Amino acid sequence: MPRVSDEHLAARRQQILDAARRCFLRDGFHNTSMQDVIREAGLSVGAVYRYFPSKYDLVTAIAQSVIGGADQVFAELARHEPPLPLTEALARALAYVDSQSGPDGVLRLAIQVWSEAQRDPALADFVRTTYRGFRNHFVAIARRARETGELPADTDPEAAGAALFGLVPGYFMQRILTGQPDRHTYLAGVRTLLTGSATSPVSG
């Protein structure tokens, strides 16, 4: 028999993940069964279980896909040359959030991942490790802000970075749950808190 190409295997796996994502967004993790995913993907039972032996494996793979894009964006903000001002770094992070917060956006799945992590110790460990990594990117941003003089010399970058990172999920939780505030309003509020001015220039 001819060998199945890696590209074919990757495409089939992605087909299943896309089907699972649609099911999870539409019905939630708990109301979605493996049979629902199989039906949505239009594949045989054996084909789906070959890649994902259980719904937990699907949830974990979805969680990894949700997180991967954000980690790349936050890492690039932390490495940016020259170092970004705090409000500019946050503005760019929130621009990414807006791109992923729509009806089909991955951040709606992130909220479900958080909920599922309260029930599943393995997923909880994955989420804990991942969000520590996110926070470390913002700690790096805060440390560089201290080095450039934007933050006082005695600033604890761990504390400042944790607070700065907290503004990101705080924004998208409000956006998803209530539809407000919009990004520009939120950033104006952050600028006021950080600088005492609501009119500091910032992109986004």
C-alpha positions as CSV (number, residue, x, y, z in Angstrom):
1,M,0.0,0.0,0.0
2,P,1.3,3.5,-0.7
3,R,2.5,5.4,2.3
4,V,0.2,8.2,3.4
5,S,2.1,11.5,3.3
6,D,2.8,13.7,6.3
7,E,0.8,16.5,4.7
8,H,-2.2,14.2,4.3
9,L,-2.0,13.2,8.0
10,A,-1.6,16.8,9.1
11,A,-4.6,17.9,7.0
12,R,-6.8,15.1,8.3
13,R,-5.8,16.0,11.9
14,Q,-6.6,19.6,11.3
15,Q,-10.0,18.7,9.7
16,I,-10.9,16.9,13.0
17,L,-9.7,19.9,15.1
18,D,-11.7,22.3,13.0
19,A,-14.8,20.2,13.4
20,A,-14.2,19.9,17.2
21,R,-13.7,23.7,17.4
22,R,-17.0,24.3,15.6
23,C,-18.8,21.9,17.9
24,F,-17.2,23.4,21.1
25,L,-18.1,26.9,20.1
26,R,-21.6,26.0,19.2
27,D,-22.5,23.6,22.1
28,G,-19.7,23.8,24.7
29,F,-17.2,21.1,25.8
30,H,-19.6,19.2,28.0
31,N,-22.5,19.1,25.5
32,T,-20.3,17.9,22.7
33,S,-19.6,14.2,22.4
34,M,-17.1,12.4,20.3
35,Q,-20.0,11.3,18.0
36,D,-20.8,14.9,17.5
37,V,-17.3,15.6,16.4
38,I,-17.2,12.6,14.1
39,R,-20.4,13.7,12.5
40,E,-19.2,17.2,12.1
41,A,-15.9,16.1,10.5
42,G,-17.6,13.7,8.1
43,L,-15.2,11.0,8.9
44,S,-15.4,7.4,10.1
45,V,-15.2,6.6,13.8
46,G,-11.8,4.9,13.3
47,A,-10.3,7.8,11.4
48,V,-11.2,10.2,14.3
49,Y,-10.1,7.9,17.1
50,R,-6.8,7.3,15.3
51,Y,-5.8,10.9,16.0
52,F,-7.7,11.6,19.1
53,P,-8.5,8.6,21.4
54,S,-10.7,10.7,23.7
55,K,-12.5,14.0,24.0
56,Y,-9.8,15.0,26.5
57,D,-7.2,14.7,23.8
58,L,-9.4,16.9,21.6
59,V,-9.8,19.5,24.4
60,T,-6.1,19.5,25.0
61,A,-5.3,20.0,21.4
62,I,-7.8,22.8,21.1
63,A,-6.3,24.4,24.2
64,Q,-2.8,24.2,22.6
65,S,-4.1,25.9,19.4
66,V,-5.8,28.6,21.4
67,I,-2.7,29.4,23.3
68,G,0.0,29.1,20.6
69,G,-1.0,32.2,18.8
70,A,-1.1,34.4,21.9
71,D,2.2,33.1,23.1
72,Q,3.9,34.1,19.8
73,V,2.3,37.6,19.9
74,F,3.3,38.2,23.6
75,A,6.8,36.9,23.0
76,E,7.3,39.3,20.1
77,L,6.1,42.2,22.2
78,A,8.7,41.3,24.9
79,R,11.5,41.1,22.3
80,H,10.6,44.2,20.4
81,E,13.4,46.6,19.5
82,P,13.4,49.3,20.7
83,P,11.5,48.3,23.8
84,L,7.8,49.3,23.6
85,P,6.3,51.7,26.1
86,L,3.9,49.9,28.4
87,T,0.7,51.3,26.9
88,E,2.0,50.5,23.4
89,A,2.7,46.9,24.3
90,L,-0.7,46.6,25.9
91,A,-2.4,48.2,22.8
92,R,-0.8,45.6,20.5
93,A,-1.7,42.8,22.8
94,L,-5.3,44.0,22.9
95,A,-5.4,44.3,19.1
96,Y,-4.6,40.6,18.9
97,V,-7.3,40.0,21.5
98,D,-9.9,41.8,19.3
99,S,-8.9,39.7,16.3
100,Q,-9.7,36.6,18.3
101,S,-12.8,37.6,20.2
102,G,-15.5,37.3,17.6
103,P,-18.1,34.5,17.4
104,D,-15.5,32.1,15.9
105,G,-12.6,33.5,17.8
106,V,-10.3,31.3,19.8
107,L,-10.7,33.3,23.0
108,R,-14.2,32.2,23.4
109,L,-12.8,28.7,23.6
110,A,-10.2,29.9,26.2
111,I,-13.0,30.6,28.6
112,Q,-14.2,27.0,28.2
113,V,-10.6,25.8,28.7
114,W,-10.4,27.6,32.0
115,S,-13.7,26.0,33.1
116,E,-12.6,22.5,32.1
117,A,-9.3,23.0,33.8
118,Q,-11.1,23.2,37.2
119,R,-12.3,19.6,36.6
120,D,-9.3,18.0,35.0
121,P,-5.9,18.0,36.9
122,A,-3.9,17.3,33.7
123,L,-5.5,20.2,31.8
124,A,-5.1,22.4,34.9
125,D,-1.4,21.8,34.9
126,F,-1.2,22.6,31.2
127,V,-3.1,25.8,31.7
128,R,-1.0,26.8,34.8
129,T,2.3,26.3,32.9
130,T,1.0,28.1,29.9
131,Y,-0.3,31.2,31.7
132,R,2.9,31.4,33.7
133,G,4.7,31.6,30.4
134,F,2.3,34.4,29.2
135,R,2.9,36.3,32.5
136,N,6.7,35.9,32.1
137,H,6.5,37.8,28.7
138,F,4.9,40.7,30.5
139,V,7.4,40.5,33.3
140,A,10.1,40.9,30.6
141,I,8.2,43.9,29.2
142,A,8.1,45.5,32.7
143,R,11.8,44.8,33.2
144,R,12.7,46.5,30.0
145,A,10.4,49.5,31.0
146,R,12.4,49.8,34.2
147,E,15.7,49.7,32.3
148,T,14.5,52.5,29.9
149,G,13.3,54.6,32.8
150,E,9.6,54.4,32.1
151,L,9.2,52.6,35.4
152,P,11.0,53.6,38.6
153,A,14.3,52.0,39.3
154,D,12.9,50.2,42.4
155,T,10.0,48.6,40.5
156,D,9.5,44.9,41.0
157,P,9.1,43.6,37.4
158,E,7.4,40.4,38.6
159,A,4.7,42.5,40.3
160,A,4.4,45.0,37.5
161,G,4.4,42.3,34.8
162,A,1.7,40.3,36.6
163,A,-0.5,43.4,36.9
164,L,0.1,44.3,33.2
165,F,-0.7,40.8,32.0
166,G,-3.9,40.8,34.2
167,L,-5.2,43.7,32.0
168,V,-5.4,41.4,29.0
169,P,-7.9,38.7,30.2
170,G,-9.7,41.4,32.1
171,Y,-10.4,43.1,28.8
172,F,-11.5,40.2,26.8
173,M,-13.6,38.7,29.5
174,Q,-15.6,42.0,29.7
175,R,-15.8,42.2,25.9
176,I,-17.1,38.6,25.5
177,L,-19.4,38.7,28.5
178,T,-20.9,42.2,28.1
179,G,-19.8,43.5,24.7
180,Q,-18.0,46.4,26.3
181,P,-15.8,48.4,26.6
182,D,-14.3,48.8,23.2
183,R,-10.5,48.7,23.0
184,H,-10.0,52.4,22.7
185,T,-12.1,53.2,25.7
186,Y,-10.2,50.5,27.7
187,L,-6.8,51.8,26.7
188,A,-7.8,55.3,27.6
189,G,-8.7,54.1,31.1
190,V,-5.4,52.3,31.3
191,R,-3.4,55.3,30.2
192,T,-5.2,57.4,32.8
193,L,-4.3,54.9,35.5
194,L,-0.7,54.6,34.4
195,T,0.2,58.2,33.4
196,G,-2.6,60.4,34.8
197,S,-3.5,61.3,31.2
198,A,-6.2,59.9,29.0
199,T,-4.7,61.5,25.8
200,S,-1.2,59.9,25.7
201,P,-0.5,58.8,22.1
202,V,-0.8,55.1,21.6
203,S,-1.6,52.9,18.5
204,G,-4.5,50.5,18.3
